[in-house]
Amino acid sequence: MALSLPDFPWDELAGAKKRAAEHPDGLIDLSVGSPVDPTPARATAALEAASDAHGYPTAFGAEATREALSTWWQQVRGASAVDSSCVMPTVGSKEMVGLLPLLLGLGSSDTIVIPPIAYPTYEVGASVVGAHIVAEADPAKWPDQAALVWLNSPSNPTGEVLDADYLRQAIARAREIGAVLASDECYAVLGPDSQPRSTSLLADEVTGGDLNGLLALYSLSKQSHLAGYRAAMVAGDTSLIQEILLPRRHLGLIVPEPIQQVMAELVRHPEDTDAVRQMYQQRRSVMKGALEAAGWRIDGGDAGLYLWATNGSDSRASVDWFAERGILVAPGHFYGEAGSSHVRVALTASDDAISRAAARLA
């Protein structure tokens, strides 16, 4: 029997994409968050060096890889309690977003809380196991029966960042009701100059070193133009890591050893990401100015890879407005009913494409 899942959202954009492609100067696709800039030479060199991978890798990850990843959590994310037993590589962060409910053994009798405006896969992961879904951002309103609560900071699509006070409240409430609290932080190092990195759920200032019941995800796809490598990780409570490791081993959810080596090499050089962050912030500045000049309001925050824009119209009508100008964007209703008057404008296009899109809006 087939799983009861919603249609894949981006299939809905076929008509708008066709219209946008008819623009005399061609299509500019700002609908998806797939990096277009070159993969770093450091990554390709590490991949080549690790290419003799004749043995099976482990689902938990090589010890050297986990040591490098845990050091990154300690030094970059301020989470000193994360050691090599608290982290493992994953097949992109989407693996964990989509399968965490299944890996935790949740089912139809469980409740999963997601943000009201959220990446669709949080809901899909809950649907895979038949769980009840509650969209709620206020920890005080999370239901007592919740088994898993998702946070996303910086948010896809809004760019909003959750501060330390909120995260402490979220932890307190999750522990009060006995829920696993999982934070998707894959855009964490792509903030503005004033706050280049968001606060992690696992940071000492939030947890006091106690990771009980907590998990955080991170991906190298955005910070290192590495989406094609499917290189990400999950960190947090050691007992939860071990709980989700066993089914991952059975299912063969394993990051290839050469990719693990690339991850280890890249996280040893966190300074490389600053140029990437500045590049996306420059693109943000260009598109934000053009959108506002064209009568659009930008809501949410200024971290991550997207602008969350509205002119008060229904998101479908807004997608058509952009398509008439040869630009494809994502409708806000993809991210929940609360987003139905917004569109998500991705910054994952070349500088030239961003400049041409801004000129079309003018």
C-alpha positions in Angstrom: 0.0 0.0 0.0 1.4 3.4 -1.0 2.3 6.0 1.6 -0.2 8.8 2.0 1.9 11.8 1.2 1.2 15.2 -0.3 2.2 15.9 -3.9 5.8 17.0 -4.4 5.4 20.8 -4.0 7.7 21.9 -6.8 5.7 20.0 -9.4 3.1 22.7 -9.0 5.5 25.2 -10.5 5.6 23.6 -14.0 3.2 26.1 -15.5 4.9 29.2 -14.0 8.3 27.9 -15.0 7.1 27.5 -18.6 5.7 31.1 -18.6 8.9 32.5 -17.1 11.0 30.7 -19.7 9.1 32.5 -22.4 10.7 35.8 -21.3 12.8 37.3 -24.1 15.9 37.2 -22.0 15.3 33.8 -20.5 14.4 32.2 -17.2 16.0 33.3 -13.9 15.2 30.5 -11.4 15.0 31.8 -7.8 12.7 29.1 -6.6 15.1 26.5 -5.2 18.0 26.7 -2.7 20.5 24.7 -4.8 23.9 26.3 -4.8 25.3 27.4 -8.2 28.8 28.5 -7.2 31.8 26.1 -7.5 32.6 23.4 -5.0 35.7 24.5 -3.1 39.1 23.2 -4.3 39.7 22.0 -0.8 36.7 19.6 -1.1 37.6 18.2 -4.5 41.2 17.6 -3.4 40.0 15.8 -0.3 37.6 13.7 -2.4 40.4 12.7 -4.7 42.7 11.8 -1.9 40.0 9.6 -0.3 38.9 8.0 -3.6 40.4 4.5 -2.8 37.4 3.5 -0.7 37.3 -0.2 -1.2 35.8 -1.1 2.2 32.3 -0.5 3.6 32.0 2.7 5.7 30.1 2.7 9.0 26.8 4.4 9.5 28.2 6.0 12.7 31.1 7.4 10.8 34.8 7.0 11.1 36.3 8.0 14.4 38.5 10.6 12.8 35.5 12.1 11.0 33.5 12.3 14.2 36.4 13.9 16.0 36.6 16.6 13.4 32.8 17.2 13.4 32.7 17.3 17.2 35.6 19.8 17.3 33.6 22.0 14.9 30.6 21.9 17.2 32.7 22.9 20.1 34.7 25.7 18.4 32.2 27.1 15.9 28.8 26.4 17.6 30.0 26.9 21.2 28.8 23.4 22.2 31.6 22.0 24.4 29.5 19.0 25.5 29.5 17.6 21.9 32.2 14.9 21.7 32.7 12.2 19.1 30.0 10.0 20.7 27.5 12.8 20.2 27.7 13.3 16.4 27.5 11.3 13.2 27.4 12.1 9.5 24.1 11.9 7.6 23.0 11.7 4.0 22.2 15.4 3.8 20.2 17.1 6.5 17.0 16.1 4.6 17.5 12.5 5.5 17.2 13.4 9.2 14.3 15.8 8.7 12.3 13.3 6.7 13.2 10.1 8.6 13.7 11.2 12.2 10.2 10.3 13.3 10.6 6.8 11.8 14.1 6.4 13.3 12.8 7.3 16.7 10.0 4.7 16.4 7.1 7.2 16.4 3.8 6.3 14.9 0.1 7.1 14.5 -0.5 7.6 18.2 2.2 10.3 18.5 2.1 14.0 18.0 4.8 16.0 16.2 5.1 19.8 16.5 6.5 21.8 13.5 6.9 25.5 12.9 3.8 27.2 11.4 5.9 28.4 8.5 8.3 25.5 7.7 10.2 23.5 5.1 7.6 20.9 3.8 9.7 17.9 4.8 9.0 18.3 8.5 5.4 17.6 7.7 6.3 14.8 5.3 8.4 13.1 8.0 5.5 13.1 10.3 3.2 11.8 7.6 5.5 8.9 6.8 4.7 7.5 10.3 1.1 8.7 10.4 1.7 11.0 13.3 -0.6 13.9 14.3 0.9 17.2 13.3 0.6 20.5 15.2 2.0 23.7 13.8 2.9 25.9 16.7 5.9 28.2 17.5 5.0 29.1 21.1 6.5 26.5 23.5 3.8 27.2 26.1 1.3 26.0 23.6 3.0 22.7 22.6 0.7 19.9 23.5 1.6 17.7 26.5 1.4 14.6 24.3 4.1 15.8 21.8 6.8 13.3 21.2 9.0 15.3 18.8 9.3 19.1 18.3 11.0 20.7 15.4 12.8 24.0 15.4 14.5 25.7 12.4 16.9 28.5 12.9 17.8 30.3 10.7 14.4 29.6 9.2 13.8 28.3 5.7 12.0 30.2 4.3 11.9 33.3 6.5 15.5 33.8 7.6 14.3 34.3 11.2 16.8 33.4 13.9 15.8 32.0 17.3 17.7 33.6 20.2 19.1 32.0 23.3 16.2 33.0 25.5 13.7 31.3 23.2 15.9 28.2 22.9 16.1 27.9 26.7 12.3 28.2 27.0 11.9 25.5 24.3 14.2 23.1 26.1 12.4 23.6 29.4 9.0 22.9 27.8 10.2 19.9 25.7 11.7 18.3 28.9 8.5 19.1 30.8 6.4 17.1 28.3 9.1 14.5 27.6 9.5 15.4 23.9 12.7 15.1 21.8 13.6 18.6 20.7 15.3 18.8 17.2 16.8 21.9 15.7 17.5 22.2 12.0 20.4 24.6 11.8 21.7 24.1 8.2 22.0 27.8 7.5 23.7 28.6 10.8 26.8 30.4 9.5 25.1 32.4 6.8 24.0 35.4 8.9 24.5 39.2 8.5 27.7 41.0 9.5 26.2 41.9 12.9 25.5 38.3 13.8 27.3 36.0 11.3 26.3 32.8 13.2 23.0 32.0 14.8 22.9 30.4 18.3 22.8 26.7 18.4 20.3 24.6 20.4 23.4 22.8 21.7 25.4 25.8 22.7 26.6 26.0 26.3 24.9 29.3 26.8 21.6 27.5 26.1 22.1 24.1 27.6 24.7 24.6 30.3 26.3 21.5 28.9 23.2 19.2 29.3 22.2 17.7 25.9 19.5 15.4 27.3 16.7 15.1 24.8 18.3 17.4 22.2 19.4 17.0 18.6 20.7 19.5 16.1 21.3 19.1 12.4 23.8 20.8 10.2 24.6 20.6 6.5 27.7 21.6 4.4 25.5 22.0 1.3 25.0 25.7 1.8 28.1 26.8 3.5 30.4 25.0 1.1 28.4 24.7 -2.2 28.3 21.0 -1.5 24.7 20.0 -2.1 25.7 17.3 -4.6 27.8 15.5 -2.0 24.9 15.0 0.5 27.2 15.9 3.4 25.6 16.7 6.7 25.5 15.7 10.4 23.4 15.3 13.4 24.6 16.0 17.0 23.3 16.0 20.5 22.2 13.6 23.2 24.4 10.4 23.0 21.5 8.1 23.8 19.4 9.6 21.0 22.3 9.3 18.6 22.6 5.6 19.5 18.8 5.1 19.2 18.7 6.4 15.6 22.0 4.8 14.7 20.6 1.2 14.9 17.8 1.6 12.3 20.2 3.6 10.1 22.6 0.7 10.1 19.8 -1.7 9.2 18.6 0.5 6.4 22.0 1.3 4.9 21.8 5.0 5.6 25.5 5.5 5.3 27.6 8.5 4.1 30.3 7.2 1.8 33.8 7.3 3.2 35.2 9.7 0.7 32.4 12.2 1.5 33.2 11.7 5.2 36.8 12.7 4.5 35.6 15.8 2.6 33.5 16.8 5.6 36.3 16.3 8.0 38.6 18.5 5.9 36.1 21.3 5.4 35.1 21.6 9.1 38.8 22.0 10.0 38.7 25.3 8.0 35.6 27.2 9.2 37.2 30.4 8.1 36.5 29.5 4.5 32.8 30.1 5.0 33.0 33.8 5.7 33.5 34.6 2.0 30.4 32.5 1.2 28.4 34.3 3.8 29.4 37.7 2.5 28.6 36.7 -1.0 25.0 35.7 -0.1 24.6 38.8 2.0 25.6 41.0 -1.0 23.0 39.1 -3.2 20.5 39.7 -0.4 21.2 43.4 -0.5 20.7 43.6 -4.2 17.4 41.7 -4.3 16.0 43.2 -1.2 16.5 46.7 -2.5 14.9 45.8 -5.9 11.9 44.1 -4.3 11.2 46.9 -1.9 11.5 49.4 -4.7 8.9 47.4 -6.7 6.5 47.5 -3.8 7.2 44.3 -1.9 7.7 44.0 1.9 10.4 41.7 3.3 9.4 39.9 6.4 11.4 37.6 8.7 15.1 37.8 9.3 18.2 38.4 7.2 20.0 35.0 7.7 20.2 32.1 5.3 19.6 32.0 1.6 16.1 33.4 1.1 14.0 36.5 1.1 10.4 36.2 2.4 8.4 38.7 0.4 4.8 39.9 0.2 2.8 42.5 -1.5 -0.4 41.4 0.1 -1.5 39.1 -2.8 -2.2 35.4 -2.7 1.1 33.5 -3.2 -0.1 31.9 -6.4 -0.9 35.3 -8.0 2.5 36.5 -6.8 4.3 33.6 -8.5 2.5 34.6 -11.7 3.6 38.2 -11.3 7.2 37.1 -11.1 6.8 34.6 -14.0 5.6 37.4 -16.2 9.0 39.0 -15.6 10.9 35.8 -16.4 11.6 35.0 -12.7 10.5 31.8 -10.9 10.0 31.9 -7.2 8.4 29.6 -4.7 4.9 30.3 -3.4 4.6 30.8 0.4 1.8 28.2 0.8 4.5 25.5 0.2 5.6 26.3 3.7 2.2 26.2 5.4 -1.1 28.1 5.4 0.5 30.9 7.4 2.7 31.6 4.3 -0.1 32.0 1.8 0.5 35.7 1.1 4.3 35.4 0.7 6.8 34.1 -1.8 10.3 32.7 -1.1 13.0 34.3 -3.3 16.2 32.3 -3.3 19.6 33.9 -3.5 21.2 30.8 -5.0 21.8 32.3 -8.4 24.9 33.8 -9.9 25.7 37.5 -9.2 24.9 38.2 -12.8 21.5 36.4 -12.6 20.7 38.3 -9.4 21.6 41.6 -11.0 19.4 40.8 -14.1 16.5 39.8 -11.8 16.8 43.0 -9.9 16.8 45.0 -13.2 13.6 43.2 -14.3 11.8 44.2 -11.1 12.8 47.8 -11.8 
